[in-house]
């Protein structure tokens, strides 16, 4: 279990602390090897790459087909069909459709640009150690303009004292990473971090930030429950901690 951030670290926010560490471990990492098809668990459907099969539109009633078409439509990223966690949500079409507006808002409808949005997503994936989520979004973060050094900072969970001069790693970026680390791994977000986030993003921006982090925690829970996999041979990008 991860330890709480100390008061000293909170008071020196962005000045060198901000690391929630596990006792008895060091920051040594290894990239896991991709899985071959014969290494997948026996309960995985090799069409859906998850524990439940793909939902077929023809098998749904009118309401279900409406939910299906909400996702499988131009501009959603699912034009060719459902996959991943959303494919699992479609086993409850009403729930899947209800989630769609939240997905669209927190990913694309807030004042934050895609660069900061993807920084939040990969920071969340790192903090909850979700391989699928990070592997799916590292490239999207890069495409959105997030600098390579910032991606490396997040994926190897470096301390802020190690990043004094990373290009593009300003107050907004540092505060997002700190906020994610605290909201997931500390007892609560510190007053200092919260105040800085309000100053930078406003009340609506902080609320949207919490919504984005929460949405990707829902995604992660779905991935874990249904054991959703990337295709066989897909390169995995999130380093795992190696205890020494």
Secondary structure, 3 states (H helix, E strand, C coil): CCCCCCHHHHHCCCCCCCCCCCCCCCCCEEECCCCCHHHCCCCCECCCCECCCCCCHHHCCHHHHHHHHHHCCCCCCCCCCCCHHHHHHHHHHHHHHHHHHHHHHHHHCCCCCHHHHHHHHHHHHHHCCCHHHHHHHHHHHHHCCCCHHHHHHHHCCCCHHHCCCCCCCCHHHHHHHHHHHHHHHCCCCCHHHHHHHHHHHHHHHHHHHHHHHHHHHHHHHHHHHCCCCCCCCCCCCCEEECCC
